[in-house]
Amino acid sequence: MSQPLPAAMEQWLAYLHTNKRYSPHTLAAYRRDLAQLARLHPDTELASMTNQQIRTAIARLHASQMSPRSLARILSAWRGFYAWWVPLAKLSINPAKNVKTPKVPQSLPKALSVEQTQALLDHPAKNLQNDPVQLRDQAMFELFYSSGLRLAELVQLDTHYTKKDDYESAGWLNLDERELTVRGKGNKTRLVPLGKKAQEAILMWLQVRASLLKPATPGHDSNALFLGERGSRITPRVVQLQLKKFARQSEIPGQIHPHVLRHSFASHLLQSAQDLRAVQELLGHANISTTQIYTRLDFQHLAKAYDQAHPRAKRKN
């Protein structure tokens, strides 16, 4: 069990949970990041923390070989906490403001080629039996690629909108309209289209879905679109493991995880449509700068085609 944090930090996490409806995964990450600050300056009251102490804490974490990406995430949590707490506590400054971390090297998201994606989804489909797990997995992975969902968004989907007692659907399916309602980061809701292949796979899965329901299935899981073999809502870890198995069956090299299908969705859509704003909306990105990284993937695709086709671009071996 994690150690309790200072009261103000616990209040901030409670605020994010209740008011912002942050996911348990995100809250757990914030808790770990806040604990780093409490550990590095155990004798300093949060209200007395200085800008120099924040810089020192970051420097110590950097000296412990922590990556620039991890440092940036940790500092973001500290900065977010103080931005919320400074006005409440009537402090004069946010001590985490203007503190910088080592530059994070920009890496391109991993995406499959169109051919690899087709192979990933088509190979198992040829051998589908009337097995609920196989049909469920085919539907899940068609849906990832069809709609560009995050893993957390997929597992929270229900078969239809439900609101009863203390439960309300965070995402749900509308097969008639071929669309999904999804609640993404920052508690923002968006509509995303459902492709024909995904619709067909989901319809096949829904025909056998009831066979995975159990008498002990919790009430709030009874409407979950995707179920685990124990009858409860499928967990992110099971989805990850099943996708690895799926990739092995399709003989796709490398580590394939759910976000690869999201990246592939974005990259392939941008290559075809060339509409950055549309891709931003479909992915649920708050800032278009986040979406713009896919333009670099698109340029890589164009550059490769150029190298292969242009008579003066080919390199001699």
Steps between C-alpha positions, in 0.01 A plus 500: 500500500635846407604740775261787572604834356477841669137602547505763225626248244232250603239772457626576150480133399148482644408810296635342181308182573169665587493817291717407203424127500859405430558130449641283783809442285568874466434565869739221601771654279442844655519349846840345424626828355385705799658247734836574337483863615393403853788249513765741372406781741348318801569783745356781290138609525328521162415865564867575562636325191717727289577512134859401575386192694290388204802545273716304744246217512496476121881507489519213752255291299698574185821392675331168585481429123131577468407566138411850375151377412441375856636824645267705281202293615595532868551876475165532323332332798675728747415807296137391467467444874641840587294677231189363675621552859673842482175703481328281760787534746548867405867446417691769316659282230489158339846361588489256207442775244777564245697193609635316196598140443754358254361512148289197411614349170206498259426151383252405234210276601529147368252422227447195282486527125163457333611156380610394849173618650300309242705188573454546875122516473436271205708195592316403823167589336550224242519241777224630728300231672180553695720557805395798717858601587611493137198698386544749784867557416430548130232757586729684746791535260284592202350769723840634609604550140157613378454777754845585640404434861724513803519181705313656793228620263447153354467313830248752638257455207151367570262335254265797545465809718413414859430720802376342821575527871861618529606388150503688169656380176828670412479377140252302296420350163237609251494233231205647310684828447838324468662721760642498852472750780832511682614681812871571465768693684387798702150350521428621146236315301524453124324308225706271279388305194488123485639341183318223314755229585484592868121503491492152348748366756305652790174352374659154491635552853165619635339176383718303746568765764238362739699177533768689696253655744498331841253508789768679700557771235483836684198709407707785355685249278189329363477759221873506421559460128805279553513236773782291643470124538391544863200705394618842616593799282822420315814652654766698315760234579295224340455713186877554480578130539239394247633747243851358538357154435304639205817651351691171536224317311527759223883479499534875551853573633574719800304594808141583409295678764158670479644847448674376184154449347400851606817641342438296184142631481622860523789456258299319232208744527732798465673345200164460326300801614774759567265663754688565822202659678277201429763259633539719810126477571486126442795436732366734769818710518457825690781669305570464131873499576451150639344389172768668289752231587313276255589737218860389553392139460320600183814676375702186571255307283535755220879511533522122472285504187719778360819306568358195327352677198710806416775411248748743657421412863609137501818438689773281360604203715 
